[in-house]
Amino acid sequence: MDVILKLKVLLSTDVALVDDEKYSELVDELGTSSRSQTEFINYVLSHEILSAEDEYKIFMLLSEIYTLAEYEKNYNVDKLKILYEWVLKVMFKKEFYNYSLCYVFSDLLIKMSKNIKQVFQDIIEKIDVYNSVSVQIAICSMYGYYNFFEYKELTEKFLNKILIAIEKNVDNQGIIDDFNYFVMERINIGEYKQLENISKLDNLNPNK
């Protein structure tokens, strides 16, 4: 069966009813076949309007492929990094604000780019300070497997955006809660005392 037909079958099937064997076959084909990868990329990029469920399935498919690529010698996924910007865009949709999902997005972006600093920078650039969910998605993507905060200049920019967002959004409690839960224990706020109003972030921590 053509890879796009296989993909369409996946997209038209309820997540709970997906055939594991056929899914594994699709993952394997997309991990090993350059031609199938090209067809897959063209399909994803040519469909500007996809349902959130379809985007989720495509994202999880990519995540599975890149995870296996770390162990399977016959996998070559360099071509799939063309979808990096697509993944980044989908990541910031409100439908994907989920504690157990945001860091999976950042994990995939790092696997695709092989550049933690670039991913941190791109996530910061995607933050809309007037959209609290946008800020919360960025914050929640920071608690995974990587030390994003080793890049001090970017961390300062990240903290400043959080401060601005708190000031710009009346419904800012979610930002505050997520910051305290996912960021506060991972960085030393004291290192950033030179930043204007940084004490405001420190004062938001209920565990001081």
C-alpha positions as CSV (number, residue, x, y, z in Angstrom):
1,M,0.0,0.0,0.0
2,D,1.2,3.5,-0.8
3,V,2.6,5.4,2.2
4,I,0.0,8.2,1.8
5,L,-2.8,5.7,1.8
6,K,-1.3,4.1,5.0
7,L,-1.2,7.6,6.5
8,K,-4.8,8.3,5.5
9,V,-5.9,5.1,7.2
10,L,-4.1,6.2,10.3
11,L,-5.7,9.6,10.3
12,S,-9.1,8.2,9.7
13,T,-8.9,5.7,12.6
14,D,-9.7,6.4,16.2
15,V,-6.5,6.5,18.3
16,A,-7.8,3.7,20.5
17,L,-8.4,1.5,17.4
18,V,-5.1,1.9,15.6
19,D,-3.6,-1.4,14.5
20,D,-0.3,-1.7,16.3
21,E,1.3,-3.8,13.6
22,K,0.3,-1.6,10.7
23,Y,1.4,1.5,12.7
24,S,4.8,-0.1,13.3
25,E,5.1,-0.8,9.6
26,L,4.3,2.8,8.8
27,V,6.9,4.0,11.3
28,D,9.5,1.7,9.9
29,E,8.8,2.7,6.3
30,L,9.0,6.4,7.1
31,G,12.3,5.8,9.0
32,T,14.0,3.9,6.2
33,S,12.5,5.0,2.8
34,S,13.7,8.3,1.4
35,R,10.9,8.2,-1.2
36,S,8.2,7.6,1.4
37,Q,9.6,10.5,3.5
38,T,9.4,12.9,0.6
39,E,5.7,11.9,0.0
40,F,5.0,12.2,3.7
41,I,6.6,15.6,3.9
42,N,4.7,16.9,0.8
43,Y,1.4,15.6,2.2
44,V,1.9,17.3,5.6
45,L,3.1,20.7,4.2
46,S,0.5,20.8,1.5
47,H,-2.4,20.4,3.9
48,E,-2.6,23.8,5.6
49,I,-5.8,22.9,7.5
50,L,-5.6,19.7,9.5
51,S,-7.7,18.8,12.5
52,A,-6.0,18.8,15.9
53,E,-6.4,15.1,16.0
54,D,-4.6,14.6,12.7
55,E,-1.8,17.0,13.8
56,Y,-1.5,15.0,17.0
57,K,-1.2,11.7,15.1
58,I,1.4,13.1,12.7
59,F,3.4,14.6,15.6
60,M,3.3,11.3,17.5
61,L,4.3,9.4,14.4
62,L,7.4,11.7,14.0
63,S,8.2,11.3,17.7
64,E,8.2,7.6,17.4
65,I,10.3,7.6,14.2
66,Y,12.9,9.9,15.8
67,T,13.0,7.8,19.0
68,L,13.6,4.6,17.1
69,A,16.2,6.3,14.9
70,E,18.5,6.5,17.9
71,Y,18.6,2.7,18.0
72,E,17.9,1.5,14.5
73,K,21.0,1.6,12.3
74,N,19.0,1.4,9.1
75,Y,16.9,4.5,9.9
76,N,17.9,7.8,8.2
77,V,15.7,10.7,9.2
78,D,17.7,13.7,8.1
79,K,15.2,14.5,5.5
80,L,12.3,14.7,8.0
81,K,13.9,17.7,9.7
82,I,12.2,19.8,7.0
83,L,9.1,19.4,9.2
84,Y,10.8,21.2,12.2
85,E,8.9,24.4,11.6
86,W,5.7,22.5,11.3
87,V,6.2,20.8,14.6
88,L,7.1,24.1,16.3
89,K,3.9,25.7,14.9
90,V,1.7,22.9,16.1
91,M,3.3,22.9,19.5
92,F,2.0,26.3,20.2
93,K,-1.6,25.6,19.5
94,K,-3.9,25.8,22.5
95,E,-5.1,22.2,21.9
96,F,-1.6,20.9,22.8
97,Y,-1.2,22.7,26.1
98,N,-0.8,19.6,28.2
99,Y,1.8,18.9,30.9
100,S,2.6,15.5,29.6
101,L,2.9,16.7,26.0
102,C,4.7,20.0,25.9
103,Y,8.1,18.5,26.8
104,V,7.6,15.8,24.2
105,F,7.4,18.5,21.6
106,S,10.7,20.1,22.7
107,D,12.3,16.7,22.8
108,L,11.3,16.0,19.2
109,L,12.5,19.5,18.1
110,I,15.9,18.8,19.7
111,K,16.1,15.4,18.0
112,M,15.3,17.0,14.7
113,S,17.7,19.9,15.0
114,K,20.3,18.3,17.2
115,N,20.7,21.8,18.7
116,I,19.3,22.5,22.2
117,K,20.2,26.2,22.1
118,Q,18.4,26.7,18.8
119,V,15.3,25.0,20.1
120,F,15.3,27.1,23.3
121,Q,15.7,30.2,21.1
122,D,12.9,29.2,18.8
123,I,10.6,28.5,21.6
124,I,11.2,31.9,23.2
125,E,10.6,33.6,19.8
126,K,7.3,31.8,19.5
127,I,6.0,33.2,22.8
128,D,3.2,35.6,22.4
129,V,3.2,37.7,25.6
130,Y,-0.4,38.7,25.1
131,N,-1.5,35.0,25.0
132,S,-1.1,33.3,28.4
133,V,-1.5,29.8,26.9
134,S,1.5,30.5,24.6
135,V,3.6,31.4,27.6
136,Q,2.5,28.3,29.6
137,I,3.3,26.0,26.7
138,A,6.8,27.4,26.5
139,I,7.2,27.1,30.3
140,C,6.0,23.5,30.3
141,S,8.3,22.5,27.5
142,M,11.3,23.3,29.7
143,Y,10.9,20.5,32.2
144,G,12.0,17.5,30.1
145,Y,15.4,15.9,29.6
146,Y,17.5,18.9,28.7
147,N,19.2,21.8,30.5
148,F,17.9,24.7,28.5
149,F,18.8,27.1,31.3
150,E,22.6,26.7,30.8
151,Y,22.2,29.4,28.1
152,K,22.1,32.4,30.4
153,E,21.5,35.1,27.7
154,L,18.5,33.1,26.4
155,T,17.3,32.4,30.0
156,E,17.3,36.2,30.7
157,K,15.2,36.7,27.6
158,F,12.8,33.9,28.6
159,L,12.4,35.3,32.1
160,N,11.8,38.8,30.7
161,K,9.0,37.5,28.4
162,I,7.4,35.7,31.4
163,L,7.4,38.9,33.4
164,I,5.9,40.9,30.5
165,A,3.3,38.3,30.0
166,I,2.3,38.3,33.7
167,E,1.8,42.1,33.4
168,K,-0.1,42.0,30.1
169,N,-2.5,39.2,31.0
170,V,-5.2,39.6,33.6
171,D,-5.7,35.8,33.6
172,N,-2.0,35.3,34.6
173,Q,-2.4,32.8,37.5
174,G,-1.8,29.8,35.1
175,I,1.5,31.4,34.0
176,I,2.5,31.9,37.7
177,D,1.6,28.4,38.7
178,D,3.4,26.8,35.8
179,F,6.5,29.0,36.3
180,N,6.7,28.0,40.0
181,Y,6.1,24.3,39.2
182,F,8.3,23.8,36.1
183,V,11.0,26.5,36.2
184,M,11.6,27.8,39.7
185,E,13.4,24.7,41.0
186,R,15.5,24.4,37.9
187,I,17.2,27.8,37.9
188,N,18.8,30.1,40.5
189,I,16.8,33.3,40.3
190,G,19.5,35.0,42.3
191,E,21.7,34.9,39.2
192,Y,19.3,37.2,37.4
193,K,18.9,39.9,40.0
194,Q,20.3,42.5,37.6
195,L,17.2,42.1,35.4
196,E,14.6,44.8,35.9
197,N,11.8,43.7,38.2
198,I,13.2,40.1,38.4
199,S,12.3,40.1,42.1
200,K,8.7,40.0,41.1
201,L,9.2,36.4,39.8
202,D,11.0,35.5,43.1
203,N,8.1,36.8,45.1
204,L,5.7,34.7,43.1
205,N,7.2,31.5,44.6
206,P,4.9,30.3,47.4
207,N,7.7,28.0,48.7
208,K,10.2,30.7,49.6
